[in-house]
Amino acid sequence: MEINPAVTFVHERSVMHAKRPKVLIVGAGLGGLALGMILEKSDTPYEIFERAPEVKPLGSAISLTSTSAPLFKQLGLWDELLSLSKELDAIQVVTHPGLETAFIIPAVENAAKRYGAEARLLPRPILYDLMLRQIPKERIHLGKKILSTQQGGNSVLIRCTDRSEYEGDILVGADGAYSAVRQNLYAQLKMDNKLPASDALPLPFTNVCLVGQTRPLTLEEFPDLAKAKSQFKNILSKDKPYAWITFTTEQSSICYLCIQFLDSESSKDNDAFKNSEWGPEAAQAMCNEVKDFPIVSGGEKQLTLGDLFNWSSKDLISKVMLEEKIFKTWGHCRTVLMGDGGEGGNSAFHDAITLANYIHALPDHPIAEEIEDAFKLYKKERISWVEDAFSASQAFRNMVDAGAKATITRFMLKKMPKWVGGIIERKILSNRPQIYFLPRDETPVIMPPAPQASLHLKRPESKKKPQLQEEKIQTPEAVVAADDAEQIPQPV
């Protein structure tokens, strides 16, 4: 099967049988599953392709803020999510050696009344299972490692290493930092001299992370489990390039992660495997390196990360790379990229909501230009929020890292006036996107959400000519301007 990008059939939509664009999603991480869950509620056909031959419950904890609550409420999953999670308490930042409290980052006050929901914490495998159950099994294809992709004016094609091929209208890369979809797309753009120079640079590789979760523990083993809210303890080393974090869960387990900050030399030791995961031997080697690091359990007995490792199934402890970069190229022709979820999740969920809105608003039998225009609007709506999330992530890294920059960052956090923190909080938590084609989440809130262009989309009538016009899929600026009369609140 071949695709000739130079050939585009001219079709008259008014005489064609209505056909929705088929979406091929590469990557069954949180981002890919979120997009699948949303499309499952629409009339848009889709399939998900995952390189792993089986689904393994890997990962640590996920903190879902009020910015993701509307998604789960609209999908009818909020009550179940509440039963599986704990409300997140204040973040206690502790220094080592000494295990002295450096400062406390308080939880958002009255979050449910102000923003619609409090932050919830649950194990990543538990959330993954909840999401996976919303998608029919026949929609997910495991063991499908992408070999190549090809796109043209009429369709997009993916080829897998097992020699299978799949054709669709839209290709979504939600397969991680070293995305096969991104690599294929960028290689083609580079050949055509259309790839920005910054996108061709290697990903910054600055830290690795060990993640896992224990079996259910008793209160004698870990006294902090008795507390109603999830205990978030972030331990910073004064003399080692590490930070480690523990969380208590509704399932009485302890989720944990240990971050190693790499310099130019240590980066070389970890650079040989350019992928998002290593084998169990690499995880075990890192466990041996950090097993004596102390943790805070709420009891008198001094525990270490090694105790958590002993309480965990060894094949469910994993070592992952954490890379962060904002790419300029988000999509081209029929291919688009989105977040895979990583250990965070909220940003990937927002990508999924926004992208699903613009895909759903496409006409029947969309041509490549219409699809590409929709991708541009998707990026335009998301880019400022992604940049803000990137800055927040960098600030967190500066806080937990070693050296003068970390010391200054922690000092500024401790001395930050409450009103400044309030401004930052309102800006972050105003980003509460919703799916435009499902019933709205009408939870009463004190602080309304920021304007969302894709919330005001409307699918064109199927007999219209193939054209993406403002009255069909409007730009964010047009939507905001049109809604000024309705006094939609602006983000703080």
C-alpha positions in Angstrom: 0.0 0.0 0.0 1.5 3.3 -1.0 0.4 6.9 -0.6 1.2 9.5 -3.2 1.3 12.9 -1.5 1.1 14.7 -4.8 -2.2 13.2 -5.6 -5.4 14.5 -4.0 -8.8 13.4 -5.3 -11.2 16.3 -5.9 -14.4 15.4 -4.2 -17.7 17.1 -3.9 -18.9 16.6 -0.3 -22.6 17.1 -1.1 -22.8 13.9 -3.2 -20.6 11.7 -0.9 -21.8 9.4 1.8 -21.1 11.0 5.2 -17.9 9.6 6.6 -16.1 10.8 9.7 -12.3 11.0 9.7 -10.6 7.9 11.1 -8.0 8.6 13.8 -4.9 6.4 14.4 -3.5 7.0 17.9 0.1 5.8 18.5 0.8 5.3 22.2 -1.5 3.9 24.9 -0.2 6.1 27.7 -2.4 8.4 29.7 -2.6 10.9 26.8 -3.5 8.4 24.2 -6.1 6.7 26.4 -7.6 10.1 27.3 -8.0 10.9 23.6 -9.5 7.5 23.0 -12.0 7.9 25.9 -13.2 11.2 24.5 -13.5 9.9 20.9 -15.4 6.9 22.2 -18.1 9.4 23.2 -18.3 10.7 19.7 -19.0 9.3 16.2 -15.3 9.5 15.3 -13.7 6.1 14.5 -10.3 5.5 16.1 -7.7 2.9 16.9 -4.9 2.9 19.4 -1.5 1.3 18.8 1.0 0.4 21.6 4.5 -0.9 21.2 4.5 -2.9 24.4 3.2 -6.5 24.0 1.3 -6.2 27.3 0.0 -3.6 29.7 2.1 -3.5 32.9 1.0 -1.5 36.0 4.1 0.7 36.1 4.6 4.1 37.6 4.2 6.0 40.8 1.4 8.4 41.7 -0.6 10.9 39.7 -1.8 14.2 41.2 -5.0 15.4 39.5 -5.7 19.0 40.0 -9.1 20.8 39.6 -7.9 21.5 36.0 -8.6 17.8 35.0 -11.8 17.3 37.1 -14.2 18.5 34.3 -12.9 15.8 32.0 -13.7 13.0 34.4 -17.0 14.6 35.3 -18.1 14.9 31.7 -17.1 11.3 31.1 -19.1 10.1 34.1 -16.0 8.8 36.0 -15.7 11.4 38.8 -17.4 9.4 41.5 -15.3 6.3 40.8 -12.2 8.4 40.7 -13.0 9.9 44.1 -13.4 6.4 45.6 -9.9 5.4 44.2 -8.0 8.5 45.3 -7.2 10.7 48.4 -7.4 14.4 48.7 -3.8 15.8 48.5 -2.5 17.5 51.7 0.1 20.1 51.9 3.5 19.3 50.4 6.1 19.0 53.2 9.7 19.7 51.9 12.3 18.1 54.1 16.1 18.3 53.9 18.6 15.5 54.3 20.7 14.9 56.3 18.7 15.8 59.4 15.2 15.3 58.0 14.3 18.8 59.0 11.2 20.5 57.5 12.5 23.2 55.2 9.1 24.7 54.4 5.6 23.6 53.6 3.7 24.3 50.4 0.0 24.5 51.6 -2.8 22.9 49.7 -5.2 25.1 47.9 -7.8 26.6 50.3 -11.4 25.8 49.6 -10.4 24.3 46.2 -13.7 22.6 45.6 -15.7 25.8 46.1 -13.2 28.0 44.3 -12.3 25.8 41.3 -14.7 22.9 41.3 -12.6 20.2 42.9 -9.7 19.6 45.3 -6.4 18.0 44.1 -6.7 14.2 44.2 -3.8 11.7 44.4 -3.9 8.1 43.2 -1.5 5.5 41.9 -0.8 5.8 38.2 -1.6 2.1 37.6 -5.0 2.6 39.2 -5.9 5.6 37.1 -4.5 3.8 34.0 -6.8 0.8 34.7 -9.8 3.1 35.1 -9.2 4.7 31.8 -8.3 1.5 30.0 -11.7 0.0 31.0 -13.5 2.8 29.1 -12.1 1.7 25.7 -13.3 -1.4 23.9 -10.6 -4.0 23.7 -10.8 -4.3 20.0 -9.8 -0.6 19.7 -6.3 -1.2 21.2 -3.6 -3.1 19.4 -0.6 -4.2 21.5 2.8 -5.2 20.3 2.6 -2.6 17.5 6.0 -0.9 17.2 5.9 1.7 14.5 8.5 1.3 11.7 7.5 4.1 9.4 4.7 6.6 8.7 3.6 8.0 5.4 1.0 10.7 4.7 -0.5 12.4 1.6 -3.4 14.4 0.4 -5.9 11.6 0.9 -4.8 9.5 3.9 -2.1 8.5 6.3 -0.4 5.1 6.7 1.5 3.5 9.5 3.7 0.4 9.1 4.7 -1.7 12.0 7.7 -4.0 12.6 5.4 -7.0 12.4 4.7 -6.0 8.8 1.1 -5.0 9.5 -0.2 -1.7 8.0 -3.0 0.6 9.0 -4.6 3.5 7.1 -6.5 6.4 8.4 -7.2 10.1 7.9 -5.4 11.5 11.0 -2.3 10.2 12.8 -1.8 11.3 16.5 1.6 10.7 18.1 1.1 10.2 21.8 4.0 7.9 22.2 6.4 9.7 24.5 9.6 11.8 24.3 11.3 9.6 21.7 8.1 9.3 19.7 8.4 7.2 16.5 5.7 9.4 15.0 7.6 12.5 15.8 10.8 11.0 14.4 9.2 10.1 11.1 7.4 13.4 10.8 10.5 15.4 11.6 12.7 13.4 9.3 10.4 14.2 6.4 10.1 17.9 7.3 13.9 18.0 7.5 14.3 16.6 4.1 11.8 19.2 2.8 13.7 22.0 4.7 10.6 22.7 6.7 11.8 21.7 10.2 12.8 24.5 12.6 16.4 24.2 13.7 15.5 24.0 17.4 13.3 20.9 16.7 16.2 19.1 15.2 18.3 19.4 18.3 18.5 16.4 20.7 16.2 16.3 23.7 17.8 17.7 26.9 18.7 14.7 29.1 19.1 16.0 32.6 17.7 13.5 35.0 16.5 10.0 35.5 13.8 8.8 37.8 13.1 5.5 39.7 9.4 5.0 40.3 7.3 2.3 42.0 4.6 1.4 44.5 4.5 -0.9 47.5 2.0 -3.5 48.4 -0.7 -2.4 50.9 1.0 -1.7 54.2 -0.3 -1.7 57.8 -0.3 1.4 60.1 2.5 -0.2 62.1 4.6 -0.4 59.0 3.8 3.2 57.8 1.9 5.3 60.4 1.2 8.2 58.0 -1.4 5.9 56.3 -3.8 6.7 59.2 -4.2 10.3 58.0 -7.2 11.0 55.9 -5.4 13.1 53.3 -2.5 11.9 51.1 0.8 12.7 52.7 3.3 14.2 50.2 6.9 14.2 51.5 9.6 15.7 49.3 13.1 15.1 50.6 16.0 17.1 49.3 19.6 16.1 49.7 22.1 18.8 50.7 25.1 16.8 49.5 23.9 14.4 46.8 22.3 15.1 43.4 19.1 13.4 44.4 15.6 14.2 45.6 13.0 11.6 46.6 9.3 11.8 47.2 6.7 9.5 48.9 2.9 9.6 48.8 0.3 7.7 50.8 -2.7 6.3 48.8 -6.3 5.2 49.3 -5.1 1.6 48.7 -2.8 1.9 51.8 0.3 1.6 49.5 3.2 4.0 49.3 4.0 5.5 45.9 7.5 6.8 45.5 10.0 8.3 43.1 13.6 9.1 43.3 15.1 11.7 40.9 18.8 11.8 40.1 20.0 15.1 38.6 22.6 14.5 36.0 25.7 16.5 35.2 27.7 16.2 31.9 29.5 13.1 33.1 26.7 11.2 34.8 24.5 12.0 31.8 26.9 10.0 29.6 26.5 6.9 31.9 22.7 7.0 31.3 22.8 8.2 27.7 23.3 4.8 26.0 19.7 3.9 26.0 17.7 6.6 24.3 14.2 5.6 25.1 11.6 6.2 27.8 12.4 3.0 29.8 15.2 0.6 30.7 15.0 -3.1 31.6 14.7 -4.4 35.2 18.4 -4.6 35.6 18.8 -0.9 35.3 16.1 -0.3 37.8 17.7 -2.7 40.3 21.1 -1.0 39.9 19.5 2.4 40.8 17.7 0.8 43.7 21.0 -0.4 45.1 22.4 3.1 44.7 19.7 4.8 46.7 18.3 2.1 49.1 19.8 3.8 52.2 18.2 7.2 51.6 15.9 7.9 54.6 12.2 8.6 54.4 9.5 10.1 56.6 6.8 7.7 57.7 5.2 9.4 60.6 6.6 6.9 63.1 9.6 6.6 65.3 11.3 3.8 63.4 13.6 5.1 60.7 12.7 3.8 57.3 14.6 4.0 54.0 13.8 3.7 50.3 15.2 0.2 50.7 12.3 -0.7 52.9 9.9 0.5 50.2 11.8 -1.5 47.6 11.4 -4.6 49.8 7.7 -4.0 50.0 7.4 -3.7 46.2 7.2 -6.2 43.4 10.6 -6.0 41.7 9.2 -6.2 38.2 6.9 -3.2 38.9 9.8 -0.9 39.8 10.9 1.0 36.7 13.6 3.5 35.7 12.5 6.3 33.3 14.0 9.3 31.7 12.5 12.8 32.3 13.1 15.1 29.3 11.4 18.4 28.8 11.3 20.5 25.7 8.8 22.6 23.9 8.8 21.8 20.2 7.8 24.3 17.6 6.3 21.7 15.2 3.1 20.2 16.6 1.7 18.9 13.4 1.9 18.8 9.6 -0.5 17.6 6.9 -2.4 14.7 8.6 0.0 14.1 11.6 -0.2 15.8 15.0 1.6 15.4 18.3 0.3 15.5 21.9 1.6 14.8 25.4 1.8 11.2 26.5 1.1 11.8 30.2 4.4 10.9 31.7 4.2 11.0 35.5 2.1 14.2 35.4 -1.0 13.7 33.3 -2.9 17.0 33.7 -1.3 18.7 30.6 -1.7 15.5 28.5 -5.4 15.5 29.4 -5.8 19.1 28.3 -4.1 18.2 25.0 -6.5 15.4 24.5 -9.6 17.5 25.3 -8.5 20.3 22.9 -7.4 18.1 20.1 -10.6 16.0 20.3 -12.7 19.2 20.1 -11.0 20.3 16.9 -11.2 16.8 15.4 -14.9 16.5 16.2 -15.6 19.8 14.6 -14.1 18.8 11.3 -16.6 18.2 8.5 -17.2 14.8 6.9 -14.5 13.8 4.4 -12.1 16.5 5.6 -9.3 17.3 3.2 -5.7 17.6 4.3 -5.8 21.5 4.4 -8.8 21.4 6.8 -7.1 18.9 9.0 -3.8 20.9 9.1 -5.7 24.1 9.9 -7.4 22.4 12.8 -4.0 21.3 14.1 -2.8 24.9 14.0 -5.8 26.0 16.0 -5.1 23.2 18.5 -1.6 24.4 19.0 -2.7 28.1 19.2 -5.1 27.2 22.0 -2.6 25.1 24.0 0.8 26.7 23.5 0.6 29.3 26.2 -0.6 26.8 28.8 2.1 24.4 27.8 4.8 27.1 28.2 3.4 27.9 31.6 3.5 24.3 32.6 7.1 24.0 31.4 8.1 27.0 33.4 6.4 25.6 36.5 8.2 22.3 36.0 11.5 24.1 35.6 10.8 26.0 38.9 10.2 22.7 40.7 13.4 21.2 39.3 15.3 24.3 40.5 13.7 23.8 43.9 14.7 20.2 44.4 18.0 20.4 42.6 21.4 20.9 44.4 23.4 24.1 44.3 23.0 27.9 44.6 20.0 28.1 42.2 18.0 25.6 44.3 18.9 27.5 47.5 17.7 30.8 46.0 14.5 29.2 44.7 13.6 27.7 48.0 14.3 31.0 49.8 12.1 32.8 47.4 9.3 30.3 47.9 9.5 30.6 51.7 9.4 34.4 51.5 6.8 34.7 48.8 3.9 37.0 49.8 0.6 35.2 50.0 -1.0 37.5 47.5 1.7 36.6 44.9 1.0 32.9 45.5 -2.7 33.6 45.0 -2.1 35.2 41.6 0.0 32.2 40.5 -2.6 29.8 41.8 -5.5 31.4 40.1 -3.7 31.6 36.8 -2.8 27.9 36.9 -6.2 26.6 38.1 -8.2 28.8 35.6 -7.2 26.4 32.9 -10.1 24.0 33.1 -11.0 22.9 29.6 -14.1 20.9 28.7 -15.3 18.8 25.8 -17.6 20.9 23.7 -19.8 18.1 22.3 -20.7 16.5 25.7 -22.9 18.0 28.5 -21.0 20.7 30.3 -19.7 20.3 33.8 -21.8 22.9 35.6 -20.2 22.6 39.1 -20.7 26.0 40.8 -17.4 27.8 41.4 -16.2 31.1 42.8 -13.4 31.4 40.3 -14.6 30.8 36.7 -12.4 29.2 34.1 -10.4 31.0 31.5 -11.9 31.4 28.0 -11.6 28.3 25.9 -11.9 28.7 22.1 -12.7 25.1 21.3 -15.6 25.0 23.8 -17.6 27.1 21.2 -17.0 25.0 18.1 -19.7 23.7 15.9 -19.4 21.0 13.3 -20.1 22.2 9.7 -23.1 20.8 7.9 -22.0 17.7 6.0 -23.0 19.1 2.6 -20.9 22.2 2.8 -17.9 22.5 0.5 -14.5 21.5 2.0 -13.4 24.7 3.6 -12.4 25.5 7.2 -14.0 28.9 7.8 -14.2 31.0 10.9 -18.0 30.4 11.2 -17.3 26.7 11.3 -14.1 26.3 13.3 -13.3 29.7 14.8 -9.9 31.0 15.9 -9.4 31.5 19.7 -9.3 35.3 19.1 -12.6 35.2 17.2 -14.3 33.2 19.9 -13.1 35.4 22.7 -14.0 38.6 20.9 -17.5 37.2 20.1 -18.0 36.3 23.7 -16.9 39.6 25.2 -20.5 40.6 25.3 -21.2 37.6 27.5 -18.4 38.7 29.8 -16.5 35.5 29.8 -13.9 36.0 32.6 -10.3 36.5 31.5 -7.5 34.5 33.0 -5.8 36.1 36.0 
